[in-house]
Amino acid sequence: MNDLNKALGDISSIRRQVAHSTEFRGCGPATLASTGALAIAAAWAQALWVPDPANHVAAYLLIWIWTAALSAALIGTEMYARTRRIHSGMADEMIRMAVEQFLPSVGVGVLLTFVLVRFVPGALWMIPGMWQVIFSLGVFSSCRFLPRPVAVVGAWYLLTGLTCISLADNRALSPWAMGIPYGAGQAMVAGILLFTATEGSDES
């Protein structure tokens, strides 16, 4: 029985190692591009419904948290189906690896938002910039199993996040301080994945 458990453990370890050395192809360009379009739509919605976000922070957060949740649901649903189709027997390991890479950033973003809202309301203008900086860390962390050019997207989110923070006032709560960075960033990822997938097909 011990030999069987050891063998199963060795197989599981090998599968994890293979997953970590395999490029993840569970994210489709079309879905990522649609999340960018969703960010632009959310920016328009904020411009129409929350013209003064500094005095309506709850409404501001509601728009962007729902946008993030919907985007995550779209990506997660496609990732599950696409990974099972493309990575077949390695699907569970690949999905777990992808989630593990990004989950810490999500957790930090949630906790930071809670702390600012609950204890430092005067610094709420920092939220858009901090979200983008934290998101950039998630992108950088995910570069190990995505095409290398995705690192450029991580740099984009870092730059836009720092730019938002440098505003140092309520201008950072502008709808386009979120809409443009995420709209362009997700479009960039979609373009990179589409290009690398086409390039891979041509080489094969």
N, C-alpha and C positions, 0 to 999 in steps of 0.2 A: 504493500500500500504506500509506503514511504517513497519507493522508487517511482510509483505512478504519480504521486504528488510532485516529486522533483521534476519528472519529465514534463508534466503539465506546466509547472512553473517556468521551466526552461523555454518551452514553446511560447508561453505568454511573453517572456522577456525578449525573445527573438522577434516576435510580432511587433512589440513596442519599438525595438531598434529599427526594424524595417520601416515602420510608420514614420519615425523621426527623420529618416533619410529619404523619404519619398515626397515629391512635390504634391501639395494638396490641391486638388482640382474640384473641390466641392462647392466653390462659389462661382456662380454664372455671371458673365458680364451684364446681361440684360437686367437681372435682379438688382445688381449693385448700382447700375445706372438709374433704375427706378427709385432707389432710395435717395439718390442725389436729387431727382426730380421732386421727391416727396419733401426734401429739405427746402427746396425753392418754394413749393406750395405752402409749407408751414410759414415761411418768411412772409409771403403775401398775406396769409391769414393773420399773422401777428400785426402786420402793417394796417390791416383793415379793422381788426377787433381789439387790439391792444396798442393803441398809438402812444400810450404813456406807460411803458412797462415798469419804470421805476416806482410808480405808485400803484401798480397792479401786478406785483411780483407773482402772486399765486396763479393768475391767468397766464402769465408769461411761461412759468414753469410747466403748467398743464399742457400748453401747446407743444413745447419741445420734448417733454417726457413722453407724451403720447406719440409724437413723431418718432422718437428713438425706439419705443416699444414696438410700434408697427414695423419699423425698418428691421428690427431684430427678429420679429416674427417672420417676415418675408424671407430674410436671409436664412434663418434657421430651418424653415420648412423646405426651402430649395436645397439647402446644404444636406439635410437628411436624405432626401430623395436622390439627389445627384451623386452623393458620396456612395450610396448603396449601389448605384448603377455603374459608376466609374471605378471605384476602388473595391467593389464586391466583398471578398472575404476579409479585407482589411478595413472595412467601413467603420466598425465600432472604434477601433484604435485611432483612425484618422479623425473622426468626429471628436473623440475625447481629447486628442492632442490640440485640435483647433480651439476647442472651448477652454482648455487649460491655459492656453497662451493669452487669450483675451479676457478671461474672467477676472483676474486681479485688477485690471484697469477699470472694468465695470464696477467692481466693488468699491474701489477708491473713489470713483466719480459719485456714486450714490452716497457714500459716507461724507465726502467733502461737501456735497450739496446740503445734506442734512445739517451739518455743523454750521455752515454759513447762514442758512435760513433760521436755525434755532438760536444761535449764539452771537452771530456777527452780521445782523441785517444791514448794517451800513456798508458792508463789503460785497453785497450781492452783485454789484456790477462786474465782479471778477469771475462770476460763474461761467459765462461763455468762453472766456479765455482759458480758464482752468479745465473746462470740459475738453477743449481742443488739444491742450497740452497732454492731458491724460490719454486722450484718444490716440495721439501720436505715439505714445509709449506702447499702447496695445498694437499699433501697426508695426512699430519697430520689432516688438517681440514676435510678431507673426511672420516676419520676413524670413525666418529660418526655414519655413516650409512653403513659402510663396515665391513667385518669380522675383529675382533680385531688384528689378526696377521699382518694386512696390516701396522700397525704402525712400524713394523720392516723395511718395505720398505722405509717409511719416514726417519727412522734413517739411512738407507743405502745411500739415496740421500744426506742427510745432511753431512754424513761422507765423501762421495766422493767429494761433493762440497767444503768442507773445505780443503780437501787434495789438490784439484786443486788450490785453492787460496794460500795455503801454499807454492806452487812451486814458486810463486812470480816472474815469468818471462814467456817468450813465450812458455815454455814447456807445459803450460796449454792449449795451442791451438793445441796440438797433437790430431790427429783424435781419438785416443783411450781414451783420457780424456773425450770424449763424448760417444763414442761407447760402451765402457765397462760398465760405470755406467748405461746408459739407456738400453743397451741390457740385462744386468743382472737384473736390477731393474724391468723391465717390465716382464721378465721371472719369477721373484719371485712373482709378483702380480698374474700372470696367474696361477702359481702353487698353491698359497694360495686359490684363488677362486675355482680352480678345486677340491682341497682337501676338502674345507668346503662344496662345493656343494655335493660331494660324501658322506661326513660324514652326511650331512643333510638327504640325501636320505636313508642312512642306518638306521638312527634313526627313520625315519617315516615308 
